[in-house]
């Protein structure tokens, strides 16, 4: 079957909710035969409807995230976890880069509460927050999954977590489209040898870790054009 990005997006969107095709059709009032035809590639899903579904799923999941045309916005909290001069990063089998542990802040949720929740969910360990280390306005080109081809804007709060003196974790995490996440402790001195997103982290991670002040960063390194 010829690849259909809209079809792939729809399937990833549904799977991110954990719903079966039947349950998804009922929840979003889509005729089941129509949804089936879209997912099997027998009919093409209208782009405007796909964007509307993405918006509705975002509301249902309570993330501070929305889609407007080809623009995607997310309010995210990220964790800088350092043990034995190593920083914890995550990746999954659908991408070729590493990113910080964290996730979307829920509506009505404090960013600090979000990062403690996300860390526990993703690595099975309770970490306490040391301090808010960086506020980042991150602009980048969307690659993979539900943000493929989109112009992305992410407001990110990075928190330095208090060391526990151990690299032992218990991760059974999956990402928003159900892919299994793999955790890796990367030595700080080896950061430049890895493909890490956002790219600014490779240059400024040590500064973020050592500073006792909140650093404001505007990053456009991961997008091909400026607005």
N, C-alpha and C positions, 0 to 999 in steps of 0.2 A: 504494500500500500504506500502511495506517495505521502511523504510527511506533510501534515497539515498543522501548522503552529497553533491555529485557533482551537482545533480539536484537542491538541496536546495540552493547551492552557486550560481548557474546560475540564479535562480529566484530572489534571493536577489540582485545579480549584476544588472540584468535588472531593477528591481524596484528602485534601487538607482539612475537610470538615469531619472526616471519619465516617461519612454516610455512604450507604449503598446507593446505587443508581435509583432504586425505587424510592428510598427515603428522601433523597435529594429532590427528586421530581415532586414529591408531595410537599416538602418544606417550601419550595420556591415556586410552586404552582405551575410547573411545566408538564405538559402531557408526556407520560412515560414513553410512548412510541417516538415522540419527537426527540427527547433526550437521548434515547437509544440510537436513533439515526445519526444524531450529531456525534456521539462518541464512537460509533462504528465507521464514521466517515461517509455515510450514505448521503448526508446533507450537510451543508456548511452553516455553522452557527453565526448569526449576524454579529458583527463586531460591537455594535452599540449595546446589544443584549449581554454580551460577554462582559463588557465594562460594568454594566449595571449589576450583574451577578457578583462580580469581584467586590464591588462596593457593599452589596448586601451581606456577602460572606464576611467581609471585614467588620461590619457592624455586629454580626452575630457572634464573631469571635472576640468582640470587645477590644480589639486592638485599635490604637489611635493611628489608623491607616486609611487612606482613601485614594481613589483613582479618578482622574479627570482627563478624558481623552487618552493621550499617550503619556501622561504624566502620572507618576506614582510617588506618594509621600508616606513616610513612616516616622513615628516617634519611637526611638529605640533606646534601651539601656544596655551597656556593654560592661563586662567585668574584666579588669586587669588582675589576673591571679598569678602571683609570683611565689615560687617555692624553689629553694636551692639554686637561685639564679636561672631558673627556667620559667617561661611564661606559658600558660595553658591556652591552646587554640583548638578549634574544632574544624572539621571538614566532613564531606560526605561523598558518596560515589558518583553523584551527578555533576560535580564541579571539580576544578583543578586548582583551587586555592584554599587557604586557611582563613578563619575569621575568629573573632573573640566570642566567648560564651556570652549569651545574652538573648534578648528578644524584644518584641513589641510591648510597650507600656500599655496597659489596659485603661479604658476610660474610667476616670475617677481614682486611679491608682497613683501613688507617689512613685517617682522613678527609683528611689532607694528601695522601696518595698518590692518593686518589679525585679530589680537585679538580684535580690536575695531569693525571691521565688524562682527566677529563671535558673540561677546557679544550682539550687537544690533539685529542680526538675531535670536539669541536663547532666549533672555529674553526681547526684545522690549525696552531696555533702553540704552541710550548713556552714556557710562562710559569713563572717561579719564584715560590714563595710568599714574601711579605714576612713576614706574621705572621697568626695567628688573630685576627680582629677582633671577632667577635660570636658568641655562642651564643644561639639563638632557639628558644623554645618557641612554635610557631605553631599556632593553632587556627583552622580556617576551614571554610566550607561548600564542598563539592565541586561544581565546575561543569565539565561537558564530559568526554567520553571515559569512562574506566573509573572515575572518582570522582564522576560525576554523582549528586547527591542524597545523598552520603555525608557523615558527620561526620568531618572530617579533623584529624589531629594529626601535625604534622611537627616533628621535632627537627633543627634546621639549624645547621651550622657554617659561618660565612661567613669566607672568607680574603681578605685584601687581597693582591693579586698585585703583584710588582715591575714597575715601568714598563719598557717596552722602547723607548720613544721613537718608537713608530710605531702607527698605527691600521690598518695593513695586515693583513688576515686572509684565510684561505682556507677558508671554511665550506661544507661539503656535508652538514650535519647534519640528522637527522630525529629526531622525538620518539619516545616509547614506543609510539605507535600508528601510526607511519610517516609522519606529516605533516612536510613540509619546514619547517625552522626558518629564520627570517630574522633576521639580526643587525643591530642599530642602535646607533650611538654617539650617546648623548643628552647634550647639554651639562648640566653639573650645575645651572646656574641655570635650566634649563628643565624639570627633573624634574617639577615640580608640574603641568605641562601635559599629562602622559601618564598613562594608566591603568596603574599599575605594581603588581604583586603580589609579595610581601605589601605591604599598604598602608603599613606602618610605615616602609618604606624611603624614602618621599618626605619624611618628617619627620626621619629620623635618619641618612640616608646621609652627610651632611657630617660629623656627629659620628663615625660609624663610620670614615670615611676618615682623619680628623685625629687620632683617639685612638691612643695607643700602648699602651692597656690593652684587655683583652678585656671587651666590654660584654655583659651578660646582659639579654635582652629577652624578655618574655612578651607575645605579640600575640594579641588576640582581635578585632581590628578587622574581620576578614573573615568573621566568623560572626554570624548573626542572633540567636543565643541563647547564654546562658551556662549552664554545668553546675555 
